């Protein structure tokens, strides 16, 4: 993308002339598993991995809620989560104060949040350094732990570098506001028109963080926004062909969180070559889940080199917390200098960065986890006949009341599955959103589908593909 490289350089030159380029200077701490650099020891070594599911993996899908919460859920009584009786276990009671549930609504796709190696990494870091220096990344919050995690993510996403952000939401917000900044840099002598600035093309079902980021970027001026129909490449091609702007950006989720379908990555790659746009992919739900090495949806479709910017989160399959932007070194420098959501947020605590790095290493090495989650996808297909495309299963029920009734039925059967309703989805497309995990077993899926068949018709209910 030579044109975008030039525009990024121009933006950096402008910032440099204003003396407002920002630098990241990591405070150095030795991660417990890391030895001196001169010893040339792999920092990813020393993490204990396992060859199959263990009891601790079940902690990521076996949960419990207070009986009082259970009863309020059944009655659909609003709750702020602050009821005192839920925090107190009554001793010597004949009635169990808690209900055990099987979780089918989380995003811990590989079960890494309960992995002992991940827990050990966090514990070692907190014992060595506490929560670390608390501050924004540009002041004092950025450490060698953060840099190690960035390098690991950049390698996984096949990118030159990576920028850590406090959340996936802030990662999208930061990048989009930088696009708005590039749009605002058109020369003062140019007459405002559709040829000036940046045109951004966004899938109609993109995540709220992308939508909000675009809205904020629009306020900077000279950003022209086009929404193309969900995964409709003919519509996108038409919009691109009719747009006179030189600077074009296409942004899409890789795996859509509410529908469970994939973006048409190969078609996007072809359109990128044709229209020379910057391709931005939010791989939140694909990271570690898809691809032979867990590189995500672009790796799965063998088009990682065609993705210019890969945005993601550490709160899904990585089982931790935080966000990231995998990109070139120059893009990173621009984002860290102009991405407000990054600049003005406190950096991720050291123990979380250490845990996320351990989870990335374990997630790559324990390949059985990716195989296991896709086996559960196949199990669901076989048992229901619904040709789901991913571990995200979106069963359209209909009205809001129908979805709530189905959710309550599943709760009675021992499953934590929430009803998805407005404003998240349209009123007539309320649904049960089910997510599968490598920590689930085939027997779990069998019990799940049996309970589902009692409250909805699996042969007639719509599964978004």
Helices and strands as residue ranges (DSSP letters): H 2-17, G 37-39, G 55-60, E 62-66, H 67-74, G 84-86, E 98-103, G 112-114, H 116-129, I 137-141, H 144-156, E 161-165, H 168-184, E 198-203, H 208-218, E 223-228, H 233-241, E 247-253, H 265-275, E 278-282, H 297-300, G 304-306, E 309-313, E 323-327, H 329-338, H 340-343, H 350-365, H 368-384, E 392-398, H 400-412, E 415-416, E 419-420, G 427-429, E 430-435, H 442-453, E 462-463
